[in-house]
Amino acid sequence: MSRPTFDTNAAEIYRTSVELEAIDRRSADIIACEGQGNGEDGRDIEQVKESVEKTRKKEIASYIKYNAFGTAMGFFVNGYMYDISSYIVAVYTDVFPSFRENTFLQTAIGVSMLYGVMFGLLMFGFIADYFGRKKGLIMCSCLVLLGNLIGVASHGTTVNGGIWMMNIGLGVAGLGMGGEYTCNVPNVMEDSEGVDVKTRGRRTSMLVMCMEVMGNYMPFVVQIIIVAAACRNAHLGAASGCHYNILKRVSFAVATLPVIAVLIYRTRMRDSAMFAADKAKGKSRYDAVDFYVVVRHFAFRSVGAVLNWFLVDYINYSQGTFGVIILQSVIGVSLLKSLWITLAEGGAYLIWLPFVAALVVDKLGRRKTEVFGWMWLASTQLINAGFFWQLKAKPVAWIIWGTFVGGFQYFVFVPVYLIPAEAFPTKIRATMYGISSSFGKAGGIIGTTIFPTMWVNFSGSAHYETLPALRLTMWFYAGLEYLALLLAFFFVPEYSQHSLIREDHRFDELRRRYAARFAMKVGVTDHELQEDSRQITFFQLIKYKLQLSREEFESCLKNYSATLCHDVGLKSRARIELVSKLPTDYNDLTLFSRFLRIIRYGKAYNVQYEKNSDEMGYYDPSVEEENDEVQLKTSEVEEIPSTGMAGTLMDEVTRKSQS
C-alpha cells in the first residue's frame, strides 16, 4: 500500500496536479539527459532537473495567478449584480405611487435573484465536487450572461409585466451567481492553502469578500449618472417623467461586458491541485460512510456554518434591500441625494472595512473575529433603537453613525464566507459550502419577504410604514444579533493555522476505519472481498432495501460493504479486523463539543480525545502492513480503547509520522 503524504509544504500540495500534466515531457527530458550524460559529466542531469523544476514552478505561479484573477473578477461582478436592483426599486417607488403600496412586487424584485442564488448554490455544489470547479465556473458565467441579456431586453405591455420580465433575468443570473460561491471559494481556498497556510484566510477574503464589496458600489456609480440624466427630479411620491426603463436597461448592459470578459478568461483557469489530487483517488461518488461521518462528526460545525450565515443574510438583505426607502423615510431625502449619500458612505469608509477584517481574520482567528463582529452589531443596534428619535432629529448624525456601525458587519461576513470552505474535506467541500450558503440565502429571502409586512404590522392601526414601527424592528434585529453571537461562540470551528491537507487525511482515515467497522458488523469475508461483482452504489442499496427480501438485501449489503472496503484500500479480512479496532475520535474544533466532552467525561478524557484526533491526521496505513504478521499471530487482540492510542502499533505510527 502506498504511503500517504503528510507534509503540508506548499510544493507538495501542487506537485500532484502539475506533475500529472507534465510527467511525460519531464520524463523524456531526464531520460534524454541521462543518455547524453552516460560516461560524461553528471552535472548535465542536474541542470536538466533544475530546469524542469523551474518550469514546474512557473506553471504553478501562472495558473495560481489566472485562478486568483478569475476569482476576483467573478466576485466583483457578483457584487455588482447583488445591488443592481436596489435603486431600481427606489425609482419605481418614486415614479409610481401605487408601486409603493404593492409590497408583494417590491419583495419579488428583492428575492428573485436570491431564489436563483439559493438553487444555484445547491446545484453547483454537486457539480463542482463531481465534475470539477473549472467546468462549474464556465457554466456559472454563461448563466450570469444570459440573465443580464434578459434584463437588458426586459419589456412588458404593462409596467408590472416589465418588472416581472426583469425578475426572470435576475433569477437566471442568480443561478450562476450561486455557483460562483460553490465553485470559486473552495477553489481559491485550496489554492491559498498551498500559497501559505498562515495567510490562507486573508488571501481568500481579499479575492472574494473584498472584491464583492467593491462590486456592490459599482451600480451606485453607474446609476447616479443615469438618475442625474434621466430621473433628476424624481422625489418620494412624485412622478416627474423619469425614464425608468433607461435606468433598468443600462444598469444591466454595463454588467454584460465584464461578464463576457470573465467567461473568456475562465477557459484558462484550472481546478486546484488539492481537488485534482482528491479526484485522482477515484472516489467522486458520495457513499454511506460520507453521510455517516457528516452526520456524526460534522453536526456541530454545520450548525455554526449554517445558522450564522442564515442570520447574517436575514439581517443584511432585509435592511439592505429597503435601505434607500428607510433612509428616505427617516431623513426625507430625494432619490438622487440618497444615491450620493450611499456612494459617499462606501467610498469614505465602508469599502475599506472588508480589507481590515481580512487582515485580522488569521491573527484573531475565525471565531474571535465573528464574535467581535456580532457583539458590535448587536450593541450598536440597541443604541440605534434607544436613541432613534435623537438621531432622526439630526440627519447628519444618523448618516455618520449608521455608516460607522454598518462597516463592522464585514467582521461577520469574512469568517462566515471562510468557515464552510475550511470546515469540510475536499471531497465534499463544495457541496457542503453550497448547503451552508443556501441556508444563508434562504434567510435573505425570508427577511426580505417579511420585512415590509413586519414594518406595516408593527405600525398597528396605521396600515402603512411608520417610524415607531421601524424602531420596533430595530429592537427585534438586536435580539437576532445577540442570538447569532452565542451561536458563533459555541459552534464556529477554529481553523486558523490548521492545514486543510491534514484535515483531508483525517477524513480519509476516518472513512477507512468506519468502513472496516461496517464490514465487521455485516460479516464481510475474504470471499466477498475477492468477488468481481462489486458494483452496488449507495442509492442502489436504498432502492434494494425497498424491493428485495431480507436475505437478498443482506447479501447486497455485504457486497456494498466490500465495495467500500476496496475503495479505502482494505482488501483482506485480517486488515479489516485490525483497522476496525482503531479509535474514531474526531475533534470538530468547536467549543460546544469540547465543553460537552469535558462535562460528560472529564478533562483527561478530552485531552486524550483531541490527541487521538490530531494523530489521525498523521496516521500512516503502511505501518499496518509491517505489523500484520505480528497481529495475526496474536490469538486474542484486545480492542484499542477510543480514549487511548497506547500500543505497539500506534506508538510506531506516531514515531514515523513525527519523524
C-alpha positions in Angstrom: 0.0 0.0 0.0 1.4 3.4 -0.9 2.3 5.8 1.8 0.2 8.9 2.0 1.6 12.4 2.0 1.8 14.1 5.4 3.9 17.1 4.6 2.0 20.4 4.5 4.5 22.2 2.4 3.1 24.2 -0.5 5.2 22.4 -3.0 3.8 19.1 -2.0 0.3 20.4 -2.5 0.7 21.4 -6.1 3.1 18.7 -7.2 0.4 16.1 -7.8 -1.7 18.0 -10.3 1.2 19.7 -12.1 3.3 16.6 -12.5 0.3 14.6 -13.8 0.2 17.1 -16.7 3.9 17.4 -17.3 5.1 13.9 -16.4 5.6 12.6 -19.9 7.6 15.7 -21.0 9.7 15.8 -17.9 10.5 12.1 -18.0 11.5 12.3 -21.7 13.9 15.2 -20.9 15.5 13.4 -18.0 15.9 10.2 -19.9 17.5 12.1 -22.8 19.8 13.8 -20.5 20.8 10.6 -18.8 21.6 9.1 -22.2 23.8 12.1 -23.1 25.4 12.1 -19.7 26.4 8.4 -19.5 30.2 8.5 -19.3 30.3 12.2 -19.3 29.7 14.8 -16.6 26.7 14.1 -14.3 26.1 17.8 -14.0 24.1 17.8 -17.2 21.4 15.7 -15.4 21.3 18.1 -12.5 20.9 21.1 -14.9 18.0 19.4 -16.6 16.4 18.6 -13.3 16.8 22.2 -12.2 15.4 23.4 -15.5 12.4 21.1 -15.1 11.8 22.3 -11.5 12.0 26.0 -12.6 9.4 25.2 -15.4 7.2 23.5 -12.9 7.3 26.5 -10.5 6.5 28.8 -13.4 3.5 26.7 -14.4 2.3 26.7 -10.8 2.7 30.5 -10.4 1.0 31.1 -13.8 -2.1 29.0 -13.0 -2.4 30.5 -9.5 -2.4 34.0 -11.0 -5.1 33.0 -13.5 -7.2 31.5 -10.8 -6.8 34.5 -8.5 -7.7 37.0 -11.2 -10.7 34.9 -12.4 -11.9 34.7 -8.8 -11.5 38.4 -8.1 -13.4 39.4 -11.3 -16.1 36.9 -10.8 -16.9 38.2 -7.3 -16.7 41.8 -8.5 -19.5 41.0 -11.0 -21.4 39.2 -8.2 -21.2 42.3 -6.1 -22.5 44.4 -8.9 -25.4 42.2 -9.6 -26.5 41.9 -5.9 -27.1 45.7 -5.7 -28.3 46.3 -9.2 -32.0 46.3 -8.2 -31.7 48.4 -5.0 -32.2 51.7 -6.7 -34.4 50.3 -9.4 -36.9 49.5 -6.6 -36.5 53.1 -5.3 -37.1 54.6 -8.7 -40.3 52.6 -9.2 -41.4 53.6 -5.8 -40.8 57.3 -6.6 -42.3 57.2 -10.1 -45.4 55.0 -9.4 -47.1 55.7 -6.0 -49.1 52.5 -6.4 -45.9 50.5 -6.5 -45.1 51.8 -3.0 -48.2 50.1 -1.7 -47.5 46.9 -3.6 -45.3 45.1 -1.1 -45.6 41.8 -3.0 -44.0 43.3 -6.1 -41.3 45.1 -4.1 -40.5 41.8 -2.4 -40.4 39.9 -5.7 -37.7 42.2 -7.0 -35.7 41.7 -3.8 -35.9 37.9 -3.7 -36.0 36.8 -7.4 -32.2 36.9 -7.5 -31.9 35.3 -4.1 -34.1 32.3 -5.2 -31.8 31.8 -8.2 -28.7 32.1 -5.9 -30.1 29.6 -3.5 -30.8 26.9 -6.1 -27.5 27.7 -7.9 -25.6 27.0 -4.6 -27.2 23.6 -4.2 -26.9 22.6 -7.9 -23.3 23.8 -8.5 -22.1 22.4 -5.2 -22.6 18.9 -6.5 -21.3 19.9 -9.9 -18.1 21.4 -8.5 -17.3 18.3 -6.4 -18.3 15.7 -9.0 -17.3 17.3 -12.4 -14.8 19.9 -11.3 -14.5 23.6 -10.3 -13.5 24.9 -13.7 -16.4 23.3 -15.6 -18.8 24.7 -13.0 -17.4 28.2 -13.2 -17.8 28.3 -17.0 -21.4 27.3 -16.7 -21.9 29.9 -14.0 -20.6 32.7 -16.2 -22.9 31.6 -19.0 -25.9 31.8 -16.8 -25.0 35.3 -15.5 -24.5 36.5 -19.0 -28.0 35.1 -20.0 -29.6 36.7 -17.0 -28.1 40.1 -17.9 -29.3 39.8 -21.5 -32.8 39.1 -20.3 -32.6 42.1 -18.0 -31.5 44.4 -20.9 -34.3 43.1 -23.1 -37.0 43.0 -20.4 -40.2 44.6 -21.6 -43.9 44.2 -21.0 -47.2 45.6 -22.2 -47.7 47.0 -18.7 -45.2 48.3 -16.1 -45.8 45.3 -13.9 -45.1 43.0 -16.9 -41.7 44.6 -17.5 -40.9 44.2 -13.8 -41.7 40.5 -13.9 -39.5 40.0 -17.0 -36.7 41.7 -15.2 -37.3 39.4 -12.2 -36.8 36.4 -14.5 -33.5 37.8 -15.7 -32.4 38.3 -12.1 -33.4 34.8 -11.2 -31.4 33.3 -14.1 -28.3 35.4 -13.2 -28.8 34.3 -9.6 -28.3 30.7 -10.6 -24.8 31.5 -12.0 -24.1 33.8 -9.0 -24.8 31.0 -6.6 -22.5 28.7 -8.5 -19.8 31.4 -8.2 -19.6 30.6 -4.5 -19.6 26.9 -4.6 -17.1 26.6 -7.5 -14.9 29.6 -6.7 -14.5 29.8 -2.9 -13.4 26.2 -2.4 -11.0 26.5 -5.4 -9.3 29.7 -4.1 -9.3 28.3 -0.6 -7.4 25.2 -1.8 -5.0 27.4 -3.8 -4.4 29.6 -0.8 -3.6 26.5 1.3 -0.6 25.9 -1.0 0.5 29.6 -1.0 0.7 29.9 2.8 -1.4 28.2 5.5 -0.8 31.1 7.9 -2.4 33.7 5.5 -4.9 31.4 3.8 -7.9 33.3 5.3 -6.5 36.7 4.3 -5.8 35.8 0.7 -9.2 34.1 0.2 -11.0 37.1 1.8 -9.2 39.6 -0.4 -10.1 37.8 -3.5 -13.7 37.0 -2.5 -15.3 39.3 0.1 -13.3 42.4 -0.6 -13.9 42.2 -4.4 -17.6 41.5 -3.9 -17.9 44.6 -1.7 -16.2 46.8 -4.2 -18.6 45.4 -6.8 -21.5 46.3 -4.5 -20.9 50.0 -5.0 -20.4 50.0 -8.8 -24.2 50.1 -9.5 -24.3 53.3 -7.5 -21.6 54.9 -9.7 -23.5 53.8 -12.8 -26.9 54.6 -11.6 -26.0 58.0 -10.1 -25.1 59.1 -13.6 -28.3 57.6 -15.1 -30.5 59.1 -12.5 -28.9 62.5 -12.9 -29.6 62.4 -16.6 -33.0 60.6 -16.7 -34.6 60.9 -13.3 -33.0 64.0 -11.8 -36.3 65.5 -10.4 -37.6 62.2 -9.0 -38.7 62.6 -5.4 -40.5 60.5 -2.9 -44.1 60.2 -4.0 -43.8 62.5 -7.1 -43.9 61.2 -10.7 -41.7 63.5 -12.7 -41.3 61.9 -16.2 -38.4 59.7 -15.1 -37.2 57.4 -17.8 -37.1 54.4 -15.6 -36.6 51.9 -18.4 -33.3 53.6 -19.3 -32.1 53.1 -15.8 -33.0 49.4 -15.8 -31.6 48.6 -19.2 -28.3 50.5 -18.9 -27.7 49.1 -15.4 -27.9 45.5 -16.8 -26.0 46.4 -20.0 -23.0 47.7 -18.1 -22.6 44.4 -16.3 -22.7 42.4 -19.6 -19.2 43.4 -20.7 -17.2 42.2 -17.7 -19.2 39.0 -17.6 -18.1 38.2 -21.2 -14.5 39.0 -20.3 -14.7 36.7 -17.2 -16.2 33.9 -19.3 -13.4 34.1 -21.8 -10.8 34.3 -19.1 -12.1 31.2 -17.2 -11.2 28.9 -20.1 -7.6 29.3 -18.8 -8.3 28.7 -15.2 -7.7 25.3 -13.6 -9.0 23.1 -10.8 -7.0 23.5 -7.6 -4.2 21.0 -7.0 -5.9 19.7 -3.9 -9.1 18.9 -5.8 -7.1 17.3 -8.7 -5.3 15.1 -6.1 -8.5 14.1 -4.5 -10.1 13.4 -7.9 -7.2 11.2 -8.7 -8.2 8.9 -5.9 -11.2 7.9 -8.0 -13.8 8.4 -5.2 -16.0 11.1 -6.6 -19.3 9.5 -5.6 -20.8 10.1 -2.2 -21.2 6.9 -0.2 -22.8 5.8 3.1 -19.6 6.4 5.0 -19.5 10.0 3.8 -23.1 10.6 5.0 -22.4 8.9 8.3 -19.3 10.9 9.0 -21.1 14.2 8.2 -24.0 13.4 10.5 -21.9 12.1 13.4 -18.9 14.3 13.4 -19.8 17.5 11.4 -23.1 18.3 13.0 -22.0 21.0 15.4 -19.7 22.8 13.0 -22.6 22.7 10.5 -24.8 24.5 13.0 -22.2 27.3 13.2 -21.7 27.4 9.4 -25.4 27.3 8.5 -27.3 29.3 11.2 -24.8 32.2 11.3 -25.0 32.6 7.5 -28.8 32.4 7.8 -28.9 35.2 10.4 -26.4 37.5 8.8 -28.1 37.3 5.4 -31.6 37.6 7.0 -30.5 40.9 8.6 -28.3 42.2 5.8 -30.6 41.6 2.8 -33.8 42.7 4.5 -32.2 46.0 5.7 -30.2 46.4 2.5 -33.0 45.9 0.0 -35.1 48.5 1.7 -32.2 50.7 2.9 -33.0 53.5 0.5 -36.6 53.6 1.4 -35.7 53.6 5.1 -33.2 56.5 4.5 -35.8 58.5 2.6 -38.4 57.8 5.3 -36.2 58.8 8.3 -34.4 61.9 7.0 -36.6 62.8 3.9 -34.0 63.0 1.1 -34.6 62.8 -2.6 -33.6 59.8 -4.7 -30.6 61.5 -6.2 -29.4 62.6 -2.8 -29.8 59.2 -1.3 -27.6 57.8 -4.1 -24.9 60.4 -3.3 -25.1 59.5 0.4 -24.7 55.8 -0.2 -21.8 56.3 -2.6 -20.1 58.7 -0.1 -20.6 56.2 2.7 -19.0 53.5 0.7 -16.1 55.4 -0.7 -15.1 57.1 2.5 -15.5 54.2 4.9 -17.5 51.1 4.2 -15.4 49.8 1.2 -12.3 49.7 3.3 -13.6 47.7 6.3 -13.6 44.3 4.5 -9.8 44.7 3.9 -9.3 45.4 7.7 -11.4 42.3 8.5 -9.3 40.3 6.1 -6.1 41.4 7.6 -7.1 40.4 11.2 -9.0 37.2 10.4 -5.9 35.0 10.5 -4.4 36.6 13.6 -7.6 36.8 15.7 -9.0 33.6 14.3 -12.3 32.9 12.7 -14.3 32.5 15.9 -13.0 35.6 17.6 -13.4 37.8 14.5 -17.0 36.7 14.1 -17.8 37.1 17.8 -16.4 40.6 17.7 -18.5 41.5 14.7 -21.7 40.2 16.2 -21.1 41.8 19.5 -20.5 45.2 17.8 -23.6 44.9 15.6 -25.9 43.8 18.4 -24.7 46.5 20.8 -25.0 49.3 18.2 -28.4 48.1 17.1 -29.6 48.7 20.7 -28.1 52.2 20.5 -29.9 52.8 17.2 -33.2 51.8 18.7 -32.7 53.5 22.0 -31.6 56.9 20.6 -33.8 56.6 17.4 -35.6 60.0 17.8 -32.4 61.9 18.8 -30.6 60.5 15.7 -33.5 61.3 13.5 -33.6 64.9 14.6 -30.1 65.3 13.2 -29.8 63.7 9.8 -26.0 64.1 9.6 -25.7 62.3 12.9 -27.9 59.5 11.6 -25.8 59.1 8.4 -22.5 59.2 10.2 -23.5 56.8 13.0 -25.2 54.4 10.6 -22.2 54.4 8.3 -19.8 53.7 11.2 -21.9 50.9 12.6 -22.5 49.2 9.2 -18.9 48.8 8.5 -18.4 46.2 11.2 -20.8 43.8 9.5 -17.7 42.7 7.5 -16.1 41.2 10.6 -19.0 38.8 10.5 -19.2 38.3 6.7 -15.5 37.5 6.3 -15.4 34.5 8.7 -18.9 33.4 7.5 -17.5 33.1 4.0 -14.4 31.2 5.1 -15.7 28.7 7.6 -17.7 26.4 5.3 -14.7 26.3 2.9 -12.4 25.1 5.6 -14.6 23.0 7.9 -15.3 20.2 5.4 -12.9 18.0 3.4 -12.1 18.4 -0.3 -14.3 15.5 -1.4 -17.5 17.3 -0.1 -16.3 20.8 0.3 -18.2 22.5 -2.5 -21.4 20.5 -1.7 -21.3 21.5 2.0 -20.4 25.1 1.1 -23.4 25.2 -1.1 -25.7 23.8 1.6 -24.4 26.3 4.2 -24.6 29.3 1.8 -28.1 28.3 0.5 -29.4 28.5 4.1 -28.0 32.0 4.2 -29.8 32.9 1.0 -33.0 31.3 2.4 -32.5 33.7 5.4 -32.2 36.6 2.9 -35.4 35.5 1.1 -37.3 35.2 4.4 -36.0 38.5 5.7 -36.7 40.4 2.5 -40.1 38.8 2.2 -41.4 39.6 5.7 -39.7 42.9 6.4 -42.3 45.1 4.6 -45.1 43.2 6.3 -43.4 43.4 9.6 -42.9 47.1 9.3 -46.6 47.6 8.4 -47.9 45.2 11.1 -45.8 46.9 13.8 -47.5 50.2 12.8 -50.8 48.9 14.2 -53.9 50.7 13.0 -51.9 53.0 10.7 -51.7 50.3 8.0 -48.6 51.8 6.5 -44.9 52.1 7.4 -44.4 54.4 10.4 -41.2 55.5 12.2 -42.2 54.0 15.6 -42.7 50.6 13.8 -39.3 51.0 12.2 -37.9 51.4 15.7 -39.6 48.2 16.8 -37.9 46.3 14.0 -34.5 47.5 15.3 -35.2 46.0 18.7 -36.1 42.8 17.0 -32.9 42.7 14.9 -30.8 43.4 18.0 -32.2 40.2 19.6 -31.3 38.2 16.5 -27.8 39.6 16.6 -27.3 38.6 20.2 -28.5 35.1 19.3 -26.0 34.9 16.5 -23.3 36.0 18.9 -24.0 32.9 21.1 -24.1 30.6 18.1 -20.8 31.9 16.8 -19.1 31.5 20.2 -20.1 27.9 20.7 -20.5 26.4 17.2 -18.0 28.1 14.9 -14.9 25.8 14.4 -11.5 27.4 14.6 -9.5 26.5 11.6 -6.9 29.3 11.6 -3.4 27.9 11.2 -4.8 24.4 10.6 -3.7 22.5 7.5 -6.5 21.5 5.2 -4.4 18.8 3.7 -4.1 17.2 7.1 -7.8 17.6 7.6 -8.3 15.6 4.3 -6.0 12.9 5.7 -8.1 12.8 8.9 -11.3 12.5 6.9 -9.9 9.7 4.7 -8.6 7.8 7.7 -11.9 8.2 9.5 -13.7 6.8 6.4 -11.4 3.8 6.4 -12.0 3.0 10.0 -15.8 3.3 9.7 -15.7 1.2 6.5 -13.8 -1.5 8.5 -16.3 -1.4 11.3 -19.2 -1.6 8.9 -17.6 -4.6 7.3 -17.2 -6.3 10.6 -20.8 -5.6 11.5 -22.3 -7.1 8.4 -19.8 -10.0 8.4 -17.8 -9.4 5.2 -15.5 -12.3 4.4 -12.5 -12.7 2.1 -14.8 -14.3 -0.4 -16.9 -11.2 -0.7 -13.7 -9.1 -0.9 -12.4 -11.1 -3.9 -15.6 -11.1 -5.9 -15.7 -9.0 -9.1 -19.4 -8.1 -8.9 -18.9 -5.2 -6.5 -21.0 -2.6 -8.4 -23.7 -1.5 -5.9 -23.9 2.2 -5.1 -25.4 3.8 -2.1 -28.5 4.9 -3.8 -29.0 1.5 -5.4 -28.7 0.0 -1.9 -31.6 2.2 -0.7 -33.7 1.0 -3.7 -32.9 -2.6 -2.9 -33.9 -2.1 0.7 -37.5 -1.4 -0.5 -37.6 -4.1 -3.2 -35.7 -7.2 -2.1 -36.3 -9.7 0.7 -34.3 -9.6 3.9 -31.9 -12.4 2.8 -31.3 -10.8 -0.6 -30.8 -7.4 0.9 -28.2 -8.7 3.4 -26.3 -10.2 0.5 -26.4 -6.8 -1.3 -25.3 -5.1 2.0 -22.2 -7.3 2.2 -21.5 -6.6 -1.5 -21.7 -2.9 -0.8 -19.6 -3.1 2.3 -16.9 -5.0 0.3 -17.0 -2.2 -2.3 -16.4 0.4 0.4 -13.5 -1.6 1.8 -11.9 -1.8 -1.6 -12.4 1.9 -2.1 -10.4 2.7 1.1 -7.7 0.0 0.4 -8.9 -2.8 2.7 -8.6 -6.0 0.7 -8.4 -8.7 3.4 -10.4 -9.7 6.4 -7.3 -9.6 8.6 -6.7 -5.9 7.7 -10.4 -5.1 8.3 -10.2 -6.7 11.8 -7.1 -4.6 12.6 -8.4 -1.3 11.3 -11.8 -1.8 12.9 -10.2 -1.7 16.3 -8.6 1.7 15.8 -10.2 4.7 17.5 -12.5 7.1 15.7 -12.0 10.2 17.9 -12.6 13.3 15.8 -12.3 16.8 17.2 -14.6 19.2 15.3 -12.8 22.2 16.7 -16.0 23.8 18.2 -16.2 24.9 21.8 -19.6 23.3 22.3 -18.3 19.8 21.6 -15.3 20.4 23.8 -17.4 21.6 26.7 -19.8 18.7 26.2 -16.9 16.1 26.4 -15.5 17.8 29.5 -18.8 17.8 31.2 -19.6 14.2 30.4 -16.2 12.5 30.6 -13.8 14.9 32.3 -10.7 17.0 31.2 -8.4 14.0 31.0 -10.7 12.2 28.5 -10.9 15.4 26.4 -7.1 15.8 26.3 -6.7 12.3 25.1 -9.6 12.6 22.6 -8.1 15.6 21.0 -4.6 14.0 20.9 -6.1 10.9 19.1 -7.9 13.2 16.7 -4.7 15.1 15.9 -2.7 11.9 15.4 -5.2 10.6 13.0 -4.1 13.3 10.5 -0.6 11.8 10.5 -1.6 8.2 10.6 0.3 6.0 8.1 -1.6 2.9 7.0 1.6 1.3 5.6 2.6 0.6 9.3 -0.3 -1.9 9.3 1.4 -4.0 6.7 4.6 -4.2 8.7 2.5 -5.3 11.8 0.1 -7.7 10.0 2.1 -10.8 10.8 2.5 -9.8 14.5 -1.2 -9.1 14.8 -2.3 -12.3 13.1 -0.1 -14.4 15.4 -1.8 -12.9 18.5 -4.6 -15.2 19.5 -6.5 -12.5 21.4 -6.2 -8.9 20.2 -7.7 -6.5 22.7 -9.6 -3.6 21.2 -7.8 -0.3 21.4 -9.9 2.0 23.6 -11.3 5.1 22.0 -9.7 7.3 24.6 -6.1 5.9 24.3 -3.8 5.1 21.4 -1.4 3.1 23.5 0.1 0.0 22.0 2.9 -1.1 19.7 1.1 -0.2 16.5 0.1 3.3 17.4 3.5 4.1 19.0 5.1 3.0 15.8 2.7 5.2 13.8 3.4 8.2 16.0 7.2 7.8 15.7 7.0 7.5 11.9 4.7 10.5 11.4 6.7 12.7 13.7 10.0 11.8 12.0 
